[in-house]
């Protein structure tokens, strides 16, 4: 179960509607307890942030696979490595260069 977020400020209803529709990236925020002082902040949609994190995690997985494949060859030496080891390394290298492949 998630913990509800603490309300730290308010935005105008029209800005909230635009944010829900994904229109506009900046909002005017009126933080609680500041006497009505207004700040402009960047708005990032949760779905956009999660997509960026998923992309980063996929890149980390590709880097880790390439590193592990290269390390395996390094441990046994080039002469002791099997063709499957080199295939694994080449596939991982291609995935780093072109993630869509």
Residue pairs with C-beta under 8 A, 6 or more apart in sequence:
7 32
8 31
8 32
9 29
9 30
9 31
9 32
10 29
10 30
10 32
11 19
11 27
11 28
11 29
11 30
12 28
15 24
15 27
15 28
18 24
19 27
19 43
19 45
22 45
24 43
25 42
25 43
25 44
26 40
26 41
26 42
26 43
27 40
27 41
27 43
28 38
28 39
28 40
29 38
29 39
29 40
29 41
30 36
30 37
30 38
30 39
31 37
31 39
58 99
59 99
62 92
62 95
62 96
62 99
63 96
65 92
65 95
66 89
66 92
66 93
66 95
66 96
69 85
69 88
69 89
69 92
70 89
70 92
72 81
72 85
72 88
73 81
73 85
73 86
73 89
76 85
94 101
95 101
